[in-house]
Amino acid sequence: MDAFLAPFEYEFFRHSMLASLMVGALCGLIGVYIVLRGMSYIGHGLSHAAFGGAVVGFILSINFYIGAGVTGLAAALLINQVTRGGKIKSDAAIGIVTTAFFALGVAIISSVRKFTKSFEAALFGNILGVTETDLIVIGTVAAITMTMVFFMYKPLLFSTFDAETASVFGIKTGRVQLMFSIILTLAIIGSMNVVGVTMIAATLIMPAVTARMLTDSFSRMLIYSTIIGAVMGVGGMYLSYTFDAASGATIVLFGASLFCTATLINFIRDKLTLREHIHRHGTLVHSHPHRPKHEERVRNKDQLAEKSPEK
């Protein structure tokens, strides 16, 4: 136990663990909407656009978060504008807009080679690079995101599953999409120094997909994904320290192991729920799926409800 707790004696490690906890929970929460909206590529794209802005900000002597935030938000607004007419799909718009911003950053780095190493943390994550400023930024972004998700729960829910029906019921889906793009951009910018640009997409997707394997309820999926993201961040960060590896890579690898575990649990659960039972009636042999007793009671109750006369 002493060996396990030994790293916590260092202030940089405590900062890193706190940052990874907040980033994991934040990405897990946002990731649910990304996965259910079929926007898995958006996290990858916006992180690359933010990286381009960070490089431009460095040249102009602007704060890292300001430079990344301006270009990340600009990319999100451009994507919404390009896809508004319906002629260009979101995946194509993401590819065009975000790649252009990222290419700008790469072009600047290739021409000004003096500060290439300054962006290793942004690209791959850095366990040693988490500062008190990073913690304040991540904490603020997490608080804003959770507050907005709480107050916009129903509009986000309706627009995620059926935007057309949501607009019929008076929900301004365009405004909801814009607000979601803003909080997604903020989450990506806050996560860059911990997870790295190259790993943000996986950090957003893995907790949500893992949670989806465990439940069919949207509300439970939000809770599970947030918890899984937090565990993924803390566990991955501890492994990063132990094996002296990039934090983003270890967080993603640990998340992949959690996903594999959830997949195995889901497989075993399905096998236990739908076991084939073979029965013999005289010379006739047949099989049918066996369900737990509580599912049989629910199904029989539903069947009775359908057969009962209308009141």
Secondary structure by P-SEA (a helix, b strand, c coil): ccccccccccaaaaaaaaaaaaaaaaaaaaaaaaaaacccaaaaaaaaaaaaaaaaaaaacccaaaaaaaaaaaaaaaaaaaaccccccaaaaaacaaaaaaaaaaaaaaaccccccccccccccccccccaaaaaaaaaaaaaaaaaaaaaaaaaaaaaccaaaaaaaccaaaaaaaaaaaaaaaaaaaaccccccccaaaaacaaaaaaaaccccaaaaaaaaaaaaaaaaaaaaaaaaaacccaaaaaaaaaaaaaaaaaaaaaaaaaaabbbbbbbcccccbbbbbbcaaaaaaaaaaaaaaacccc
